Amino acid sequence: MKNTLIFNGSPRKNGNTAFLIDELTKRLKGSSKIINAYSCNISPCVDCRFCRTHGSCAVNDGMQTVYQDIVSAENIVIASPIYFSELTGPLLSVASRLQLFYSLKRFQGSDILSSKRRNGFVILAGGGDGASERAVATSKCLLSQMGAAFFDCAISHNTDQLSAENDLSVLEKIKTIAEIINK
Ligand SMILES: Cc1cc2nc3c(=O)[nH]c(=O)nc-3n(C[C@H](O)[C@H](O)[C@H](O)COP(=O)(O)O)c2cc1C
């Protein structure tokens, strides 16, 4: 069975992003785990550079388990509201800890993510202001840091007027993503 790891960048427990994540996970046949950026108590990277020489992260918090989750995941989903055309701050804060994988490769010559192929997906909710391209580009960059190849994205970008729940095109896209993951 396939593991899907989902990063949720929304603070709203019953918001648009949470709804879309739920629409996805209820269709998945394998296991899924959600990392909630606003409540996971994962500290940001402080660039202490321990990972450059030790090949592990010095900060002993919930991210240690997330590192293992990333290595064992077949699918990784970045899901977030769009804030100022970007992913939310707390999600980027958690993501800063992905620097470990960069350091492992660059300074230790170890690519622990190369052992398997991972598919990457992006789910975004935006009120309808501005563009989503920057948030998509950042998501692709983070997926790449986790050894996941970008596959598809589902964007509900008019939630001020049409909630994700009523956005039929994004719901179709979520179904397509679930089918791809289940294949
Ligand atoms: C601080 C802040 C910044 C936002 N910036 C944008 C933006 O740049 N573009 C946009 O379309 N919507 C923006 N929004 C609206 C949210 O993306 C939108 O309400 C989204 O549906 C919230 O998702 P959620 O219900 O999953 O939390 C912003 C909202 C907040 C609170």
The ligand as an SDF file (V2000), in Angstrom:
LIG
                    3D

 31 33  0  0  0  0  0  0  0  0999 V2000
   -2.8630   36.9060    5.6520 C   0  0  0  0  0  0  0  0  0  0  0  0
   -3.6470   36.4730    4.4450 C   0  0  0  0  0  0  0  0  0  0  0  0
   -3.1200   36.6980    3.1720 C   0  0  0  0  0  0  0  0  0  0  0  0
   -3.8350   36.2790    2.0460 C   0  0  0  0  0  0  0  0  0  0  0  0
   -3.2900   36.4920    0.8010 N   0  0  0  0  0  0  0  0  0  0  0  0
   -3.9530   36.0440   -0.2930 C   0  0  0  0  0  0  0  0  0  0  0  0
   -3.3840   36.2020   -1.6050 C   0  0  0  0  0  0  0  0  0  0  0  0
   -2.2980   36.7170   -1.7880 O   0  0  0  0  0  0  0  0  0  0  0  0
   -4.0880   35.7300   -2.6570 N   0  0  0  0  0  0  0  0  0  0  0  0
   -5.3110   35.1370   -2.4990 C   0  0  0  0  0  0  0  0  0  0  0  0
   -5.9060   34.7390   -3.4980 O   0  0  0  0  0  0  0  0  0  0  0  0
   -5.8880   34.9770   -1.2830 N   0  0  0  0  0  0  0  0  0  0  0  0
   -5.2230   35.4120   -0.1720 C   0  0  0  0  0  0  0  0  0  0  0  0
   -5.7650   35.2180    1.0690 N   0  0  0  0  0  0  0  0  0  0  0  0
   -7.0650   34.5080    1.1970 C   0  0  0  0  0  0  0  0  0  0  0  0
   -6.9020   33.0200    1.5290 C   0  0  0  0  0  0  0  0  0  0  0  0
   -5.9430   32.4020    0.6870 O   0  0  0  0  0  0  0  0  0  0  0  0
   -8.2390   32.3120    1.3350 C   0  0  0  0  0  0  0  0  0  0  0  0
   -9.2100   32.8350    2.2090 O   0  0  0  0  0  0  0  0  0  0  0  0
   -8.1240   30.8040    1.5060 C   0  0  0  0  0  0  0  0  0  0  0  0
   -9.2940   30.2040    0.9930 O   0  0  0  0  0  0  0  0  0  0  0  0
   -7.9730   30.4010    2.9620 C   0  0  0  0  0  0  0  0  0  0  0  0
   -7.7840   29.0090    3.0070 O   0  0  0  0  0  0  0  0  0  0  0  0
   -8.1990   28.1230    4.2680 P   0  0  0  0  0  0  0  0  0  0  0  0
   -9.6770   28.2670    4.4230 O   0  0  0  0  0  0  0  0  0  0  0  0
   -7.7960   26.7450    3.9100 O   0  0  0  0  0  0  0  0  0  0  0  0
   -7.4080   28.6130    5.4400 O   0  0  0  0  0  0  0  0  0  0  0  0
   -5.0950   35.6430    2.2080 C   0  0  0  0  0  0  0  0  0  0  0  0
   -5.6150   35.4340    3.5010 C   0  0  0  0  0  0  0  0  0  0  0  0
   -4.9050   35.8430    4.6070 C   0  0  0  0  0  0  0  0  0  0  0  0
   -5.4790   35.5920    5.9870 C   0  0  0  0  0  0  0  0  0  0  0  0
  1  2  1  0
  2  3  1  0
  2 30  2  0
  3  4  2  0
  4  5  1  0
  4 28  1  0
  5  6  2  0
  6  7  1  0
  6 13  1  0
  7  8  2  0
  7  9  1  0
  9 10  1  0
 10 11  2  0
 10 12  1  0
 12 13  2  0
 13 14  1  0
 14 15  1  0
 14 28  1  0
 15 16  1  0
 16 17  1  0
 16 18  1  0
 18 19  1  0
 18 20  1  0
 20 21  1  0
 20 22  1  0
 22 23  1  0
 23 24  1  0
 24 25  2  0
 24 26  1  0
 24 27  1  0
 28 29  2  0
 29 30  1  0
 30 31  1  0
M  END
$$$$
